[in-house]
Structure formats: structure tokens, C-alpha cells
Amino acid sequence: MSALISVLLPCYNAAATLDASISSVMHQTCANFELLAVDDGSTDATRAQLERWAERDQRVHVLHQRHQGIIPALNHATSLARGCYLARMDADDWAYPERLAAQLAVLETQPDVAVVGSLVRATPVDSIRPGLADYLSWINTLYTHDAIMRSLYIESPLVHPSVMLRRTWLERVGGYVDHGWPEDYDLWMRLAQAGARFAKVPRVLLDWHNHADRLTWSDPRYQRSEFLRLKAHYLQRMLLPRYERVIMWGAGSTGKRLSRLLLAGGAPLDAFIDADPRKAHSVCHGLPVHPPAELRQVWSAGDGRRSVVLVAVAVADARSLIAAQLVAAGLVETHDWWFVA
């Protein structure tokens, strides 16, 4: 019987955590799966551990490649996968026993859903820095397709190793692609652009192991500058073609860097808004900076052009305050304004 689910597990020098991770997959309540483990040129005991698992359980298939990184490893595994559903797993994470069954149930009962994630918990608890804690608190509030799409330009709305997706959708958008920025966030963008629908099982199904060597912290593709390049790229291709005029709310570091990228790509940026009184009535990238009190005036200056406000303020606590001001001005989220940070 062909595997219904193919679990994709790229591995590189993961000997310290690999056995626990694979064990969590092998003890799933849903048994109809194959595990495609890709040894990405490891120099530790990873390969030997994988071979032992393959000898023990015929559902485990070990693939080998020279060290090329996560994107070639994932595409290698996908090319040999037999399942119609692809579940991601990392070699240092732990899947709850019901994870595959719960996500399979969503995809089987909701044929319009292309990707289903879950809530996640970071471990060990004493390793969690404030930034990661804030991110997890935020991402674990995004259960529905609408919530995920509304938040798409803020940050990656799904934790990659928590995801199961339809193979047909991954193939439709060309698999994993290397642009030098986060491969998972890039995939969510391309899937959204193609019209995919997202969902999450609204409970924790994955323990996300936090450590200094995790790619999230160590790989250059996950630096803040690369996230901004990705956002600018997809804003200009997915969102901004709908508009004739762009107003950037935020003339701080994030707003400046993102707006510079957008201007370089030809975006019709017209003005800035910033709550810092020291910036009011100054100039940023040659464009005027207005205080929030002048929002209506700035909006009306569009002379009927279809305008959008991009809110690029990195302080999460400020989002609700800014949203209240935009709503009070009669502007509608995802129609007249979007959070992009």
C-alpha cells in the first residue's frame, strides 16, 4: 500500500536529537505514513542512526546527498515521496502522537485546504528569549485562513516543521525555491499567490526545540534583512499592484528599510506617518513624514487614487493602537491598510 503521508525529515549533524525526533514520528496514532530522512552530508553519527531506524522499521527510508542545505534536501525527499500529503519534520523537534492524524483529518474533510499547521510550543522553556516568546504568542493566535492571510506580511504565519500540505499544491508552485531568504516563508507567499487556503489545528502538536545552532538563528537566509527583501518582493507582486498610492506608517528602522526596498522596485510611495514627534514634519527618503493626527489629510491628498497604508512598526504592542486610529479614520483592514511588520 502506498503511503498516504510522506514525512520529510532533512538531517544535518543531528545525532544529539535525531533519535527522539524520529521516535516521536514512529509512535504516531496514524500509522499509514513513510518517513523520508535525508542525510545532508552529515559528519557525525547521523547516517548510522538513520540506517538503524531503517533496519528497525520498513517505513523509514534513508536518502543521502552531499551537504547542500535544507532546500535541496526537501526537494530530494519530495521527488521520491509516495504520499499525497507531505508532512514536515525537523531532526530536533518532537511531534505529539496525534499530530499526523489531526492534520490528516483536516485535509481529508476540508478539500479546499492546501496547508494545515498547528500550534507549537518552544522547548526548553529556559532557552526562550523575549522575541521568540512574542512570536509564538502571536503565531498561536492565527487559526483560520483569514487570520493567516491578514497577517501574511507581518511574519511567517506557520512554523515550517508543524505543517502538512497537499503534494499537488507544492508541485503546483514549483517546490522549494532558493532566493537567499527563508524557504518556508517564501513557500507560504507563493502558495497564497496561487490561491491556496491555509488552516491550523488549534492545539499544540509540535515541540519546537530552540537552540543556538538552529538554522533560524544561524543561517544568513533568516536574517532580518532577508525577511525584508522577501516582504518587499511579494508586496510588489501580490499586494501593491492593486493600488496607485502607498503611505508607509512607520519612519523608524523597519519602515525605512522596507520603504527603501519598495522605492527601489518602483512602488508609488507617497508619504510617511509616524507617532514620534521628533519625526513629524521631517523628510524620509525625500518624502514628507506626518503625525497620526494628519492621517485623514494625508489620505484625502490621494485625489481619488486607490491608496493603501502599510503599517511597518516593529513594536507589537503598538499594532492595536495604530489599528484603532485607522479604523477611526474610516479605513478597513486588508482593503485600505495592512500590517507589514
Sequence and secondary structure as in RCSB ss.txt:
>XXXX:A:sequence
MSALISVLLPCYNAAATLDASISSVMHQTCANFELLAVDDGSTDATRAQLERWAERDQRVHVLHQRHQGIIPALN
HATSLARGCYLARMDADDWAYPERLAAQLAVLETQPDVAVVGSLVRATPVDSIRPGLADYLSWINTLYTHDAIMR
SLYIESPLVHPSVMLRRTWLERVGGYVDHGWPEDYDLWMRLAQAGARFAKVPRVLLDWHNHADRLTWSDPRYQRS
EFLRLKAHYLQRMLLPRYERVIMWGAGSTGKRLSRLLLAGGAPLDAFIDADPRKAHSVCHGLPVHPPAELRQVWS
AGDGRRSVVLVAVAVADARSLIAAQLVAAGLVETHDWWFVA
>XXXX:A:secstr
   SEEEEEEESS HHHHHHHHHHHHT S   EEEEEEEES SSSHHHHHHHHHHH TTEEEEEE S  HHHHHH
HHHHH   SEEEE  TT EE TTHHHHHHHHHHH TT  EEEEEEEEESGGG  HHHHHHHHHHTT  SHHHHHH
TTTTS  S GGG EEEHHHHHHTTS   SSS HHHHHHHHHHHTT  EEEEEEEEEEEE  TTSHHHH GGGSHH
HHHHHHHHHIIIIIGGG SEEEEE  SHHHHHHHHHHHHTT  EEEEE S TTTTT EETTEEEE GGGHHHHHH
TTTT  EEEEE    TTHHHHHHHHHHHTT  BTTTEEE  
